[in-house]
């Protein structure tokens, strides 16, 4: 399995999930919204972990990735702050829907950044052996 293809598919699913929640917020019951936001938050954390553990941790020489790594860290920290805000309020409180929309936009920005800067930086920095290790690690997670 190809790590880059897998992560792109994961990003698409993540974006669709959060935007579906944002678009249906006012139509769904509070219980449904709560269940969906839980799933979305878990998916966001899982996606960030996948990129950190499958992709970024397997590149030994990150000297040329400094700026991309800094931006990745900044954006993921910002996303975590919005998630923490969402966790602190109830689904029917004022501001919840706006935070969901803000989070959706932030996730889309993270995906764009990943496509335009992070993945190209990894592809430039990673050796053939490191990419092979990424794909093997991915296979072991997906197929286990």
C-alpha positions in Angstrom: 0.0 0.0 0.0 1.3 3.5 -0.8 1.5 5.8 2.2 0.8 8.9 0.2 -2.3 7.5 -1.5 -3.6 6.2 1.9 -3.1 9.5 3.6 -4.9 11.4 0.7 -7.9 9.0 1.0 -7.9 9.5 4.8 -7.9 13.3 4.3 -10.8 13.1 1.9 -12.8 11.1 4.4 -11.9 13.4 7.3 -13.0 16.5 5.4 -16.2 14.9 4.2 -17.1 13.8 7.7 -16.6 17.2 9.4 -18.4 19.1 6.6 -21.3 16.7 6.7 -21.6 17.4 10.5 -21.4 21.2 9.9 -24.0 21.1 7.2 -26.4 18.9 9.2 -25.9 20.4 12.6 -29.3 22.1 12.8 -31.1 19.1 11.3 -29.7 16.4 13.5 -30.6 15.6 17.1 -28.3 16.7 19.9 -27.4 13.0 20.5 -26.6 12.5 16.8 -24.4 15.7 16.7 -22.6 14.6 19.9 -21.9 11.1 18.5 -20.7 12.6 15.2 -18.5 15.3 16.8 -16.9 12.5 18.9 -16.2 10.5 15.7 -14.8 13.6 13.9 -12.5 14.5 16.8 -11.3 10.9 17.0 -10.7 10.9 13.3 -8.8 14.2 13.4 -6.5 12.9 16.2 -6.0 9.6 14.4 -5.1 11.4 11.2 -2.6 13.6 12.9 -1.1 10.6 14.7 -0.9 8.7 11.4 1.1 11.5 9.8 3.3 11.9 12.8 3.9 8.1 13.3 3.8 6.7 9.8 5.2 9.6 7.8 7.2 12.1 9.8 8.8 9.8 12.3 10.3 7.7 9.5 12.3 10.5 8.0 15.6 10.7 9.7 17.1 13.8 8.1 14.5 16.6 8.5 17.0 19.5 8.0 15.2 20.6 4.8 11.8 20.1 6.4 12.2 22.7 9.1 9.7 25.2 7.9 7.1 22.6 6.9 7.5 20.8 10.3 7.1 24.1 12.1 3.9 24.9 10.1 2.6 21.4 10.7 3.1 21.7 14.5 1.5 25.1 14.6 -1.5 24.1 12.6 -2.1 20.9 14.6 -1.7 22.8 17.9 -4.4 25.3 16.6 -6.7 22.5 15.7 -6.2 20.9 19.1 -7.2 24.2 20.8 -10.4 24.4 18.8 -11.1 20.7 19.7 -10.5 21.5 23.4 -13.0 24.4 23.1 -15.6 22.1 21.5 -15.2 19.6 24.3 -15.8 22.3 26.9 -19.2 23.3 25.6 -22.5 21.5 25.1 -23.7 20.8 21.5 -26.7 23.1 21.9 -24.8 26.1 23.4 -24.2 29.2 21.3 -21.0 29.0 19.5 -20.8 25.2 19.1 -21.9 25.3 15.4 -19.4 28.1 14.7 -16.6 26.1 16.3 -17.5 23.1 14.1 -17.3 25.2 11.0 -14.0 26.8 12.1 -12.6 23.3 12.8 -13.8 22.2 9.3 -12.0 25.1 7.7 -8.9 24.5 9.7 -8.8 20.8 8.7 -9.2 21.8 5.1 -6.3 24.2 5.5 -4.2 21.5 7.1 -5.0 19.2 4.2 -4.1 21.9 1.7 -0.8 22.6 3.5 -0.1 18.9 3.6 -0.6 18.6 -0.2 1.3 21.7 -1.1 4.1 21.7 1.4 4.4 18.8 3.9 4.2 15.8 1.6 6.5 17.4 -1.0 9.0 18.1 1.8 8.8 14.5 2.9 9.1 13.2 -0.6 12.2 15.4 -1.1 13.8 14.4 2.2 12.9 10.7 2.6 15.2 8.1 1.2 13.9 5.2 -0.8 14.4 2.9 2.3 12.5 5.3 4.5 9.5 5.3 2.1 9.6 1.5 2.0 9.6 1.5 5.8 6.6 3.9 5.8 4.7 1.6 3.5 5.6 -1.5 5.4 4.5 0.2 8.7 1.3 1.2 7.1 0.6 -2.3 5.8 1.2 -3.8 9.3 -1.3 -1.4 10.8 -4.0 -1.7 8.1 -3.7 -5.4 7.6 -3.4 -6.5 11.2 
